[in-house]
């Protein structure tokens, strides 16, 4: 099985596990299978008080059986050597909330045996972008930094004067990956503290 197929299999199995959790939480949801809708950043449609919310699930599937305090939000990446805007500030996406799936535990050493547990943190996309803009991390500023970083020898953790690196976050440049993504790495507890996120599972 190719790496791409393995990733799709992981996502499929995790989706089934998450659906069981959503049902336990009595969420009124529909999982999206339409590719066009998925490309707009929608994995789930969640209905609450008569209103639809578009949910994009973001899972730390590369870090199974690990509990990380942070989550990375994509600013940009390369596709076939060409620069592409990442999903965090992509206004073509219609996502209302990110469901960040972290601390993912599997039952055995093979993922096919199923998942045991995870944590889910809901992030309001508009509140997050607005907060970042208010502290001087709007798209234009981050895009300028993006260009500077990609033309330098900086990599991995890159401090920002707007954030406390060990408590709030920093930039993270993954030069070791083919797509060379530049991400905004943010602490989950900080996102909850500033009111742009909340833990929905476990309580």
N, C-alpha and C positions, 0 to 999 in steps of 0.2 A: 504494500500500500504506500502510495506517495505521501510526502509530507502534507501536501494540499488536501488529499483525501483523508488523512489522519486528523487534520484540523477540522474538516467538515464533520467527521464522525464524532469528535469531541463536542463540537457545538450542538450537534443533534442530540446526543445523549444528555448533555447539560440542559438543553431546552426541555426535554422530557422531565428531568428532575425538578427544574424550576417551576414547571406547570403544576406539579404536585404541591409545591410550596404555596404557590399563588392560590390554589384551590383551598388549602388549609387556612389561608388568610382571608378566605371568602372574597377575593378580588373578582370583580366582574371584568374579565379580560378575554381577548381573542388574539391568538398567535397569528402573525402575518406571514403568508407564504408567497405573496405577490412580489416578484423581484423588483419591479419599479418602485413599489412602496418601501421595500427594504433599502434600496439605494438612496432613498430620501431620509434614512435614519430611523426607520420604524420597524421594530421587531414585535411589539405588542400594541394593541389598542385597549386602553383601560378606561372603563366608564365609571364615573363617580358623580353622584347627584345630577344625573342627566347630561353630563358633559364628557366628551371624549378627550382622552389624553394620549399622545403618541410617545411611546417608550422605546428607547434604544438600549439594549442590554450590552454591557461592556464587561467581559469576564477575564480574569487573570489566569487563563488556562495554561500559560507558560510557567506558572508558579504553583502547581498542585502540591498540596500538603505543606504549604508555607503561608504564614500570616504576615503580610506586609502592611505597614502603617500608612503607606502612600498609594496613590493611583496616578497614572500618567494620562494626560489629556493631549491629544495629537494636534500640533500646530502645523506641521508640514512633513512631507516625505517625498521620496523620489520614485517615479515610475518609469521604467526604461530609461533611466538617467535624467528624466525631466522632472522639474519641481512641481509639486502639487500641494494645494492647500489642504490642511488636515481638517478633521471633523469638528473640532471645538468651535471654530469661527466660520464654518461653512454655512452660509445663510440659505443655501439650496436645501439643506436638511430642514425638516419640519418637526424635529424632535422637541417635545416638551420637557421630558425628564430622561436622564440617564439612570439606569439601574446598574450600579457598580457591583459586580459579583466577585467577592474576594474571599480569602481564607477557605478555598475550595479543597475539601478532603475527599479522597476516594477510599473505597472499602478495602481494596487490596492493591497490589503493585500494578495491576492492569486496569485501565479505565473501563474496559468492557464489563467489569463486574459491577460497575455503577458507582454513584456518588453517595457519600455519607452525610456531609453537611457543608454549609457555606454561610457567608454573611451577605446581606443585600443592603446597599445604601442608595437611597434615591436622591438625585441631584437635580434641582430646578435649573434648566439651561439658561433661561433669561436672567434669573437672579445671579447665577455664577458669572455670566458675562458682564452684567451691570456692576457687580462688586469689583471685578478685575479692572474694568474701565475706571471706576472711582478711585482706585489706588494707583492709577497710571499704567496699567497693563492692558490697554486697548489693543485692537488688532494692528493698527499702524505702528505702534511702538514695538510690539512683539515681532512684526514682520521685518522692521529695520534690524532688530537684534538677530533675527533668523539669518538675514543676508550676511551680517558681520560674522556670525558663528560659522556659517558654511564656508567662509573664505578665510578661516583661521585654523589653528591646530587645537582648538578647544574641543573637549568631548566629555561625555558622562555628566556629572553634576556641575552645573554652571550657576553660581549664585546670582541673585537679583537684589538690587538695593531696595526694592519694594516689598520683599518677603524675608522673613526670618528662616534661613535655610533649614535648620534642624527642627522647626516647629510648624512652619507654614508651607514652605516649598521652594522650588528652584526650577531652572530649566534642566532638561536631561537630553543629551545628544547621543543617540545610539549609532555610532559610526561602524560598529561591528556587524550591523544588520544590512542586508542588501538594499532595503528601502531607505536606510539612513534617516529614520524619523527623528524630528525634533519635537520633544514633548514638554508640557508644563507638568512637573511632578508636584502634586499637592497632598498634604496630609489629610486623611479622612476625618480625624477628630477636629481638625481646624475648620474644615468645610461645614461640619455640624455646628461647631461653636459660633460661626459667623452667620448661621441661619440660611445657608443656601442648600443644605442637605439634611437628611434625617435617616437614621437606621430603621429599616422596616422589618428586617429579619436577621437574627432573632431579636426579640424585643429587649 
